[in-house]
Amino acid sequence: MLERFRFSQCVRKPLQLFSRFFAVGGDTDQNGTGDDGERENVSHLDVKPAIIKKLLKQFKRRPTLAHLAAQNGMDKQLFARAVSRFTRLVLHNQSSLNELSPIVQKIRMGNGHVDDLWPHFLQFARQEFTVVDHYDDLKNLSDLTVPSDWFPQARKMKRKVVYHCGPTNSGKTHQALESFRQAKTGVYCGPLRLLAHQVFEQTNGMGISCDLLTGEERRLANADGETTAQHLSCTVEMTPSLQTFDVAVVDEVQMMRDLQRGWAWTRVVLGVLAEELHVCGEASSVGIAERVMEFTGDDLEVRHYDRLTPLHYLKDSLDGDLKRLRQGDCLVAFSRAEIFRLRREVERVSRRSCAVIYGGLPPGTRIQQAQLFNDPQSGCDLLIASDAVGMGLNLNIKRIVFSSLKKFDGHRMQSLTPSHMRQIAGRAGRFGSKYPEGEVTTLHRKDLKNLDELLNTSVETVEVLAN
């Protein structure tokens, strides 16, 4: 209900102020009451067109009414047009004039205000202008302040959300994938194409039909090449938004804070249609997950995991000597050019073959390189890789060696965050591999101090989601 502004309740203007605007059908006394029957039958008074014009001019100049118009979808230009059309309607339509006459007379008698014309004007504007009539609907459709409401189908479901919380090599993703494979239907949403391939291959190898969907390819497990399987392994960006699953697994959920790709994790966590949603990530994201579930109304269970194998941060670097690299080492660099430069240098000084893994490699090549490194008979026992190795690939890494602790973020060189560093370092000594313990160091001595500082700095808590 729009509030009417009745300033006349505070200040009663004498009738003489209105005598210039109204044609009064009787004499007026000093109290402005007029003839005895005037108040009881104000609609019988004659309202001249000039009076309507002047009142509606006042109406159009009222800042309060301009503000109300804006709240109902009328900018200054549209408000002016609407007032002009409303004026013409009243002046040329006797029924409209008769409808407004009582309000006009009340204004003249000091019992009303020009703002009292607003409800009649708004009704006219809604009939005349579609944008005004549907303004509330447009506001609701364009309201992006509550992201959880962007996915009405998911909000109709009462999803069970399980947060698998733990460091790298703690078995959290393994446990989530167990639920995925035991379900009748399921989807795995991974951070890398190579990781989606890995889950695709492993799941089919267990006799469970699983399709693959990434930005580069789609592969169907069924022999006819047409029928889709009940399970799907995909990159998080390719997660179906309209298909319903019994179980969905979202890996590396702390990526929700990433400015470039975080929108995809946010979309899946809020909108995936799954009866049971398993998310895997660091402890730093538990708080934001709890707040998100308060908005979505989903039930949240947090399961905590500890690292399954020891991880040692070494006190000595390699002092820049690539000859000191040994079997099972992974030398980490943060650009493709640097990866290939280091590969040439390592093969030149050590006469050893190196595998290479980075995000831009074609899927088949990445899988081949990972298999070469994992195969003890291949003769390729060194790996030079980007930070893609930090995303859960099954690699037999004994020691992580950082060639640098800075990465170009698209604008400038930035130091690794504690979370990013630990994500990569934790890939050494994977549980179940030939190396029961992992080690971490740097190629250059100058980076050891920075490594130690990152190790002793708390992981930043995820406070804001990308969208």
C-alpha positions in Angstrom: 0.0 0.0 0.0 1.5 3.3 -1.1 1.6 5.8 1.7 -0.2 9.1 1.0 1.4 12.3 2.1 -1.1 14.6 3.9 0.8 17.7 4.8 -2.5 19.5 5.3 -2.8 17.6 8.6 0.0 19.8 9.8 -0.6 23.1 8.0 -4.2 24.1 7.0 -3.9 26.6 4.1 -6.8 29.1 3.9 -9.2 28.6 1.1 -8.2 31.9 -0.4 -5.0 30.3 -1.6 -7.1 27.9 -3.8 -9.6 30.5 -5.0 -7.4 31.2 -8.0 -7.5 27.5 -9.1 -11.0 26.4 -8.3 -14.5 27.5 -9.4 -16.5 27.4 -6.1 -20.2 26.9 -6.3 -21.0 29.0 -3.2 -19.7 31.8 -1.0 -16.9 31.0 1.3 -16.7 32.1 4.9 -13.6 33.1 6.8 -13.0 29.5 8.0 -13.0 28.2 4.4 -16.1 26.0 4.9 -18.3 27.5 2.3 -22.0 26.8 2.1 -23.5 24.4 4.6 -23.7 21.4 2.3 -20.4 21.9 0.5 -18.3 19.4 2.4 -20.9 16.7 2.1 -21.2 17.0 -1.7 -17.8 18.1 -3.0 -18.1 16.1 -6.2 -20.9 18.4 -7.4 -18.5 21.3 -7.7 -17.3 22.3 -11.1 -13.6 21.5 -11.8 -12.2 23.5 -14.6 -9.5 22.0 -17.0 -7.1 24.7 -16.0 -7.3 23.5 -12.4 -6.4 19.9 -13.5 -3.5 21.2 -15.6 -2.0 23.2 -12.7 -2.4 20.5 -10.2 -0.7 17.9 -12.5 2.1 20.4 -13.1 2.6 20.5 -9.4 2.4 16.7 -9.4 5.1 16.4 -11.9 7.5 18.7 -10.0 7.1 16.8 -6.7 10.5 15.2 -5.9 8.7 12.6 -3.7 6.6 11.5 -6.6 9.5 11.4 -9.0 11.2 9.1 -6.5 8.1 6.9 -6.3 8.0 6.8 -10.1 11.6 5.6 -10.2 10.8 2.9 -7.8 8.2 1.7 -10.2 10.3 1.6 -13.3 9.9 5.2 -14.6 12.9 7.3 -15.2 12.6 11.1 -15.5 11.7 11.0 -19.2 9.1 8.2 -18.9 7.6 9.9 -15.8 7.2 13.2 -17.7 5.6 11.3 -20.7 3.2 9.4 -18.4 2.1 12.6 -16.6 1.4 14.3 -20.0 -0.7 11.4 -21.2 -2.5 11.2 -17.9 -3.3 14.9 -18.2 -4.7 14.4 -21.7 -6.8 11.5 -20.5 -8.3 13.4 -17.6 -9.1 16.4 -19.7 -10.7 14.5 -22.6 -12.4 11.7 -20.7 -15.4 12.7 -18.6 -15.4 9.5 -16.5 -11.8 10.0 -15.6 -12.5 13.6 -14.7 -15.5 12.5 -12.5 -13.3 10.0 -10.8 -10.7 12.6 -9.8 -13.1 15.4 -8.9 -13.6 14.3 -5.3 -9.8 14.2 -4.8 -9.4 17.6 -6.4 -12.2 19.0 -4.2 -10.6 17.6 -1.0 -7.3 19.2 -1.9 -9.3 22.5 -2.4 -11.0 22.0 1.0 -7.6 21.5 2.7 -8.3 17.8 3.4 -6.0 16.4 0.8 -2.7 16.9 -1.0 -1.6 16.6 -4.6 0.2 13.4 -3.7 -3.2 11.8 -3.3 -3.4 11.6 -7.1 -0.6 9.1 -7.1 -2.6 5.8 -6.9 -4.8 6.8 -9.9 -1.7 7.9 -11.9 0.2 4.7 -11.1 -2.8 2.6 -12.2 -2.9 4.5 -15.5 0.9 4.2 -16.0 0.7 0.4 -15.6 -2.0 0.2 -18.2 -0.2 2.5 -20.6 3.4 1.3 -20.3 4.3 -2.4 -20.3 7.6 -1.8 -18.5 5.8 -0.2 -15.6 3.2 -3.0 -15.5 5.9 -5.7 -15.3 8.5 -3.8 -13.4 8.2 -6.0 -10.3 8.7 -9.1 -12.4 11.7 -7.5 -14.1 13.2 -6.6 -10.8 12.8 -10.2 -9.5 14.3 -11.7 -12.7 17.3 -9.3 -12.6 18.0 -9.5 -8.9 21.4 -11.1 -8.6 22.0 -10.3 -4.9 21.1 -13.8 -3.7 23.0 -16.3 -5.9 21.3 -19.3 -4.3 18.1 -18.2 -5.9 19.6 -18.4 -9.4 18.9 -22.2 -9.3 15.2 -22.7 -8.4 15.3 -26.4 -9.4 18.1 -27.1 -6.9 16.3 -25.1 -4.2 13.3 -27.4 -4.6 15.5 -30.3 -3.6 16.6 -31.0 0.0 20.2 -31.9 -0.9 22.5 -33.7 1.5 26.0 -32.1 1.3 29.1 -33.8 2.6 32.3 -31.7 2.9 35.4 -33.9 2.8 37.9 -31.7 4.5 41.6 -32.4 4.6 45.1 -31.8 3.1 46.5 -33.4 0.0 47.0 -37.2 0.2 44.4 -37.6 2.9 42.1 -39.8 1.0 39.2 -37.3 1.0 38.6 -37.5 -2.8 38.9 -41.3 -2.7 36.1 -41.5 -0.2 33.9 -39.1 -2.2 34.5 -41.2 -5.4 33.4 -44.3 -3.5 30.0 -42.8 -3.0 30.0 -41.7 -6.7 30.7 -45.2 -7.9 28.2 -46.9 -5.6 25.4 -44.6 -6.6 23.0 -45.5 -9.4 23.7 -42.2 -11.2 26.6 -39.9 -10.5 28.7 -37.0 -11.8 32.3 -36.2 -11.0 33.3 -32.5 -11.5 37.1 -32.1 -11.6 39.4 -29.1 -11.9 41.5 -30.6 -14.8 40.8 -32.4 -18.0 43.5 -34.9 -17.1 41.8 -35.5 -13.8 38.5 -36.0 -15.5 40.2 -38.5 -17.8 41.7 -40.3 -14.8 38.4 -40.8 -13.1 36.8 -41.8 -16.5 39.4 -44.5 -17.1 39.4 -45.8 -13.5 35.6 -46.0 -13.2 35.3 -47.9 -16.5 38.2 -50.1 -15.4 36.1 -51.1 -12.4 33.3 -52.3 -14.7 31.1 -49.2 -14.1 30.1 -47.4 -17.4 31.2 -43.8 -17.2 31.2 -41.1 -19.9 33.7 -38.3 -20.3 32.8 -34.6 -21.0 35.4 -31.9 -21.2 35.8 -28.7 -23.2 37.8 -30.6 -25.8 36.1 -33.9 -26.1 33.1 -36.1 -25.3 33.5 -39.9 -25.1 30.7 -42.4 -24.4 31.4 -45.6 -22.6 28.7 -47.7 -24.2 29.7 -49.6 -27.3 26.9 -48.2 -29.5 28.3 -44.7 -29.2 24.9 -43.2 -28.7 23.5 -44.3 -25.3 24.8 -42.3 -22.4 26.0 -44.0 -19.2 24.6 -43.5 -15.7 27.9 -42.0 -14.6 29.8 -39.0 -16.0 33.3 -37.6 -15.4 33.7 -34.0 -16.5 35.5 -30.8 -15.9 33.7 -28.5 -13.5 32.9 -26.0 -16.3 31.1 -28.7 -18.3 28.8 -30.0 -15.5 25.3 -30.5 -16.7 22.9 -28.0 -15.1 19.6 -29.7 -16.0 20.4 -33.4 -15.4 19.5 -34.9 -12.1 22.0 -37.3 -10.3 22.0 -39.4 -7.2 25.5 -38.3 -6.3 27.7 -35.4 -7.4 31.4 -35.0 -6.5 33.0 -31.6 -6.7 36.8 -31.7 -6.3 39.1 -28.9 -5.1 36.1 -26.8 -3.9 38.4 -24.1 -2.5 38.7 -23.0 -6.2 35.5 -21.1 -5.6 37.7 -18.1 -4.7 39.6 -18.2 -7.9 39.0 -15.0 -9.9 39.3 -16.7 -13.3 37.6 -20.0 -12.8 35.8 -19.8 -9.5 32.5 -19.0 -11.1 32.3 -22.6 -12.3 32.7 -24.1 -8.8 30.1 -21.6 -7.4 27.6 -22.5 -10.1 28.0 -26.3 -9.4 27.9 -26.0 -5.6 24.8 -23.9 -5.7 23.0 -25.5 -8.7 23.9 -29.1 -9.4 20.8 -31.3 -9.3 22.0 -34.1 -7.0 20.3 -35.8 -4.0 23.8 -36.1 -2.4 26.6 -33.6 -3.1 30.2 -34.4 -2.0 32.6 -31.6 -2.0 36.4 -32.1 -1.4 38.7 -29.3 -0.3 40.8 -27.6 2.3 39.7 -26.6 5.8 39.9 -23.0 4.7 36.6 -23.4 2.7 34.5 -25.0 5.4 33.3 -21.7 6.8 32.1 -20.4 3.5 30.4 -23.7 2.7 28.5 -23.5 6.0 27.3 -20.0 5.1 26.3 -21.1 1.6 24.3 -23.9 2.9 22.4 -21.6 5.2 21.2 -19.8 2.1 20.4 -22.9 0.1 18.7 -24.8 3.0 20.7 -27.9 2.3 22.0 -30.2 5.1 25.8 -30.1 5.6 28.0 -32.8 7.1 31.7 -32.1 7.5 34.1 -35.1 7.6 37.8 -34.4 8.5 40.8 -36.3 7.2 44.5 -36.4 8.1 47.3 -36.8 5.7 48.1 -40.5 5.2 51.9 -40.3 4.6 54.6 -38.1 6.2 55.8 -35.0 4.3 59.2 -33.5 5.1 60.3 -29.9 4.2 64.0 -30.2 3.6 66.6 -27.7 5.0 68.8 -27.7 2.0 68.1 -26.7 -1.6 69.7 -28.1 -4.7 71.9 -24.9 -5.0 70.8 -24.6 -8.6 72.5 -27.8 -9.5 70.3 -29.8 -11.8 72.6 -32.8 -11.6 71.3 -33.3 -8.0 67.9 -34.2 -9.3 67.1 -37.8 -8.6 64.6 -40.5 -9.5 61.0 -39.6 -8.5 61.7 -35.9 -8.5 59.2 -33.4 -9.8 60.6 -30.0 -10.8 57.9 -27.4 -10.7 57.9 -24.3 -13.0 55.1 -21.8 -13.7 55.3 -21.2 -17.5 55.5 -23.4 -20.5 58.7 -21.7 -21.7 60.4 -22.3 -18.4 59.2 -25.9 -18.3 60.8 -26.6 -21.7 63.9 -24.7 -20.9 64.4 -26.7 -17.7 63.8 -29.9 -19.6 66.5 -29.1 -22.1 69.0 -28.2 -19.4 68.2 -31.4 -17.3 68.6 -33.7 -20.3 71.8 -31.9 -21.3 73.5 -32.0 -17.9 72.2 -35.4 -16.6 71.6 -37.4 -19.8 68.2 -38.4 -18.2 64.9 -38.5 -19.9 62.1 -36.2 -18.5 58.4 -36.3 -18.7 56.5 -33.1 -19.0 53.0 -32.1 -17.8 51.2 -28.8 -18.0 47.7 -27.6 -18.5 47.9 -26.8 -22.2 49.0 -30.3 -23.3 46.4 -32.3 -25.3 44.7 -34.9 -23.1 46.3 -37.9 -24.9 49.7 -36.4 -24.5 49.2 -35.6 -20.8 48.1 -39.2 -20.1 51.1 -40.6 -22.0 53.5 -38.4 -20.1 52.0 -39.3 -16.7 52.2 -43.0 -17.6 55.8 -42.7 -18.7 56.7 -41.1 -15.4 54.8 -43.6 -13.3 56.3 -46.6 -15.2 59.6 -47.7 -13.5 60.6 -49.5 -16.7 60.2 -46.5 -19.0 63.5 -45.0 -18.1 61.7 -41.6 -17.7 62.1 -41.1 -13.9 62.0 -37.3 -13.7 59.0 -35.0 -14.2 59.0 -31.3 -15.0 55.5 -29.9 -14.5 53.4 -26.9 -13.9 51.2 -26.4 -10.8 48.7 -28.7 -12.6 50.3 -31.5 -10.6 48.7 -30.0 -7.5 45.2 -30.9 -8.5 45.2 -34.6 -7.5 46.8 -36.4 -10.4 48.0 -39.9 -9.4 51.8 -39.5 -9.9 54.6 -41.4 -8.1 56.4 -38.3 -6.9 59.1 -38.7 -4.2 60.2 -35.1 -4.0 58.8 -31.8 -5.1 61.4 -29.2 -6.1 60.2 -25.6 -6.7 62.2 -23.8 -9.4 60.5 -20.6 -8.2 57.9 -19.5 -5.7 56.5 -16.8 -7.9 53.9 -17.0 -10.7 52.7 -14.6 -13.3 49.0 -14.0 -12.6 48.3 -12.4 -16.0 49.3 -8.9 -14.9 52.4 -9.2 -12.8 54.6 -11.7 -10.9 53.0 -12.8 -7.6 54.3 -15.0 -4.8 52.5 -18.3 -4.3 49.9 -18.3 -1.6 50.4 -20.7 1.4 47.4 -22.7 0.1 48.8 -22.9 -3.5 52.2 -23.9 -2.2 50.9 -26.7 0.1 48.6 -27.9 -2.6 51.6 -28.6 -4.9 54.0 -29.7 -2.2 51.5 -32.2 -0.8 51.7 -34.3 -4.0 55.0 -35.8 -2.9 54.8 -39.2 -1.2 51.3 -40.2 -2.4 49.6 -42.9 -0.4 49.9 -46.3 -2.1 52.7 -45.2 -4.4 56.3 -46.6 -4.3 57.3 -43.6 -2.1 55.8 -43.9 1.4 57.2 -40.5 2.4 57.3 -37.2 0.6 59.9 -34.4 0.5 59.8 -30.7 -0.5 62.6 -28.3 -1.3 63.7 -25.6 -3.8 66.1 -25.5 -6.7 67.7 -22.3 -5.5 68.9 -21.5 -2.0 67.3 -18.0 -2.0 63.9 -19.5 -2.2 64.3 -21.7 0.9 63.5 -18.8 3.3 60.4 -18.0 1.3 59.3 -21.7 1.4 59.7 -21.7 5.2 57.7 -18.5 5.5 54.9 -20.0 3.4 54.9 -23.1 5.4 54.5 -21.2 8.7 51.8 -18.9 7.3 48.2 -19.8 8.0 46.2 -20.7 4.9 43.9 -17.8 4.0 40.2 -18.5 4.7 37.8 -18.3 1.8 35.5 -15.4 2.4 34.2 -14.4 -1.0 33.0 -16.6 -3.9 33.6 -15.9 -7.5 30.6 -15.7 -9.8 
